[in-house]
Amino acid sequence: MTPSQSYVLVTGATGFIGAHVVDNLLQRGIKVRAATRSLQKGEQLRAARQRYSSQLDIVQVGDFSDATSFSEAVKDVTGVIHVASPFSYSTTDNEKELILPAIAGVRAILEAAEREKSVERVVITSSFASVMNADRKAPPRFTYTAEDWNPLTYEESIDKKTSAVIAYRGSKKFAELEAWKFAERKPGFDIVTLCPPMTFGPTCHPVANLAGLNESNATLWKVASGKELPVSRVPFWVDVRDLATAHVEALIRPEVGGKRFVVASPEKFSYGLVGEIVAEGFSWGKERVAKGEKQVIDDSYDLDGEKAAKELGLKYTPFSETVKDFVKQAVRMEEQEKEA
Ligand SMILES: NC(=O)c1ccc[n+]([C@@H]2O[C@H](COP(=O)([O-])OP(=O)(O)OC[C@H]3O[C@@H](n4cnc5c(N)ncnc54)[C@H](OP(=O)(O)O)[C@@H]3O)[C@@H](O)[C@H]2O)c1
């Protein structure tokens, strides 16, 4: 796909990762159509990018439950980056709120893209959640790669006794499987899926206040602001800016069509490490940061983000930089909230 002639639809564009994908495309001179259910958030996204006004348009889409919600949105685009999917652990009905919408969203975007002959590639944001096997434990030491799939069954993921965390893993696995099944029928485009672990970093999407932070950054802020020191379920992470680059490279590199990538930093993290970085990096850090038992980073297994780095030309950001960039921004938001 030639960047200067590309026109890319980004779904979930007003979300944490989606907005970074939008910015990465705009900075390369690529024309973007940003899809959102909320025109108000869409307009906020656009207002914050006035210098790109001729390169960016907003389209309102319906909920995933409406199979035709992307019909208008795909008109004339050459590529699609499908980031949108429900990501929340505050659910009352996991199947209805997480699993069915995630699958329906993938199906709706792919069916719409198939009807629009201009589409050459669809990049889909999956997750490490669709790769990991919660029962697999070292020793022997092992490395997860993009060849691995979460063994969770559909029945397990919709079980009423299942937590939202497990159900979310099911939502990502079954949505991604839906995409690969669709690709088998050889539509007029190819697909690439990306499986990032926890994604952190500064935000550039419309966030009204700290309470409105996305799930992953909200946890970082809990540590920095002294509310809680949770234990991370997995030690893998990626910077949101690196992940945005991965999405765009996955779209424009012809040779990566049909591939699945794990996009992950080689460094490992714990929330204890977040606490140490904040304590050392900010004058108020030691005093305020959440305290708790010393956390040891689980170094008994690995995740191979190097293949993605090589094939997509990525250079992973150091964890301390990611944490500090985000915390600086969150502190500014807190000050603004106090002043308002
Ligand atoms: N953050 C992470 O740590 C992480 C890690 C791995 C993978 N991911 C994946 O990355 C993607 C984006 O996550 P994020 O952290 O950026 O989350 P986010 O800020 O919550 O953004 C998700 C976007 O998806 C759209 N969406 C959610 N439910 C929808 C529905 N039922 N119908 C239509 N649109 C819906 C929303 O768009 P509107 O409200 O604007 O319509 C929202 O902006 C998701 O696919 C997530 O699974 C995230």
The ligand as an SDF file (V2000), in Angstrom:
LIG
                    3D

 48 52  0  0  0  0  0  0  0  0999 V2000
   -5.0180   -1.2600   26.6780 N   0  0  0  0  0  0  0  0  0  0  0  0
   -4.4400   -2.4410   26.7280 C   0  0  0  0  0  0  0  0  0  0  0  0
   -3.6780   -2.7390   27.6650 O   0  0  0  0  0  0  0  0  0  0  0  0
   -4.6800   -3.4550   25.6380 C   0  0  0  0  0  0  0  0  0  0  0  0
   -3.8210   -4.5700   25.5600 C   0  0  0  0  0  0  0  0  0  0  0  0
   -4.0020   -5.5110   24.5390 C   0  0  0  0  0  0  0  0  0  0  0  0
   -5.0180   -5.3350   23.6080 C   0  0  0  0  0  0  0  0  0  0  0  0
   -5.8530   -4.2500   23.7160 N   0  0  0  0  0  0  0  0  0  0  0  0
   -6.9070   -4.1160   22.6970 C   0  0  0  0  0  0  0  0  0  0  0  0
   -6.7460   -2.8450   22.0830 O   0  0  0  0  0  0  0  0  0  0  0  0
   -7.9960   -2.3320   21.6520 C   0  0  0  0  0  0  0  0  0  0  0  0
   -8.2280   -0.9390   22.1730 C   0  0  0  0  0  0  0  0  0  0  0  0
   -8.1000   -0.9280   23.5730 O   0  0  0  0  0  0  0  0  0  0  0  0
   -7.9500    0.4410   24.3750 P   0  0  0  0  0  0  0  0  0  0  0  0
   -7.1050    0.1740   25.5530 O   0  0  0  0  0  0  0  0  0  0  0  0
   -7.5880    1.5430   23.4390 O   0  0  0  0  0  0  0  0  0  0  0  0
   -9.4400    0.5830   24.9070 O   0  0  0  0  0  0  0  0  0  0  0  0
  -10.4430    1.8140   24.9210 P   0  0  0  0  0  0  0  0  0  0  0  0
   -9.7470    3.0700   25.2210 O   0  0  0  0  0  0  0  0  0  0  0  0
  -11.5520    1.3670   25.8140 O   0  0  0  0  0  0  0  0  0  0  0  0
  -10.9510    1.8670   23.4170 O   0  0  0  0  0  0  0  0  0  0  0  0
  -11.7930    0.8890   22.8810 C   0  0  0  0  0  0  0  0  0  0  0  0
  -12.6840    1.5180   21.8110 C   0  0  0  0  0  0  0  0  0  0  0  0
  -13.5330    0.4900   21.2820 O   0  0  0  0  0  0  0  0  0  0  0  0
  -14.8070    1.0250   20.9950 C   0  0  0  0  0  0  0  0  0  0  0  0
  -15.8470    0.0850   21.4690 N   0  0  0  0  0  0  0  0  0  0  0  0
  -15.8890   -0.5670   22.6450 C   0  0  0  0  0  0  0  0  0  0  0  0
  -17.0170   -1.2980   22.7200 N   0  0  0  0  0  0  0  0  0  0  0  0
  -17.6980   -1.1220   21.5730 C   0  0  0  0  0  0  0  0  0  0  0  0
  -18.9480   -1.5920   21.0530 C   0  0  0  0  0  0  0  0  0  0  0  0
  -19.7260   -2.4380   21.7660 N   0  0  0  0  0  0  0  0  0  0  0  0
  -19.3580   -1.1730   19.8290 N   0  0  0  0  0  0  0  0  0  0  0  0
  -18.5770   -0.3040   19.1230 C   0  0  0  0  0  0  0  0  0  0  0  0
  -17.3860    0.1790   19.5630 N   0  0  0  0  0  0  0  0  0  0  0  0
  -16.9560   -0.2140   20.7610 C   0  0  0  0  0  0  0  0  0  0  0  0
  -14.9210    2.3510   21.7470 C   0  0  0  0  0  0  0  0  0  0  0  0
  -15.1430    3.3430   20.7750 O   0  0  0  0  0  0  0  0  0  0  0  0
  -16.2800    4.5140   20.8800 P   0  0  0  0  0  0  0  0  0  0  0  0
  -16.7910    4.5230   22.3050 O   0  0  0  0  0  0  0  0  0  0  0  0
  -15.5480    5.7450   20.4840 O   0  0  0  0  0  0  0  0  0  0  0  0
  -17.2680    4.1420   19.8920 O   0  0  0  0  0  0  0  0  0  0  0  0
  -13.5700    2.5880   22.3980 C   0  0  0  0  0  0  0  0  0  0  0  0
  -13.0380    3.8610   22.0600 O   0  0  0  0  0  0  0  0  0  0  0  0
   -9.0290   -3.3590   22.0960 C   0  0  0  0  0  0  0  0  0  0  0  0
   -9.2360   -4.2230   20.9970 O   0  0  0  0  0  0  0  0  0  0  0  0
   -8.3300   -4.0950   23.2300 C   0  0  0  0  0  0  0  0  0  0  0  0
   -8.8400   -5.3940   23.3770 O   0  0  0  0  0  0  0  0  0  0  0  0
   -5.7050   -3.3110   24.7000 C   0  0  0  0  0  0  0  0  0  0  0  0
  1  2  1  0
  2  3  2  0
  2  4  1  0
  4  5  1  0
  4 48  2  0
  5  6  2  0
  6  7  1  0
  7  8  2  0
  8  9  1  0
  8 48  1  0
  9 10  1  0
  9 46  1  0
 10 11  1  0
 11 12  1  0
 11 44  1  0
 12 13  1  0
 13 14  1  0
 14 15  2  0
 14 16  1  0
 14 17  1  0
 17 18  1  0
 18 19  2  0
 18 20  1  0
 18 21  1  0
 21 22  1  0
 22 23  1  0
 23 24  1  0
 23 42  1  0
 24 25  1  0
 25 26  1  0
 25 36  1  0
 26 27  1  0
 26 35  1  0
 27 28  2  0
 28 29  1  0
 29 30  1  0
 29 35  2  0
 30 31  1  0
 30 32  2  0
 32 33  1  0
 33 34  2  0
 34 35  1  0
 36 37  1  0
 36 42  1  0
 37 38  1  0
 38 39  2  0
 38 40  1  0
 38 41  1  0
 42 43  1  0
 44 45  1  0
 44 46  1  0
 46 47  1  0
M  CHG  2   8   1  16  -1
M  END
$$$$
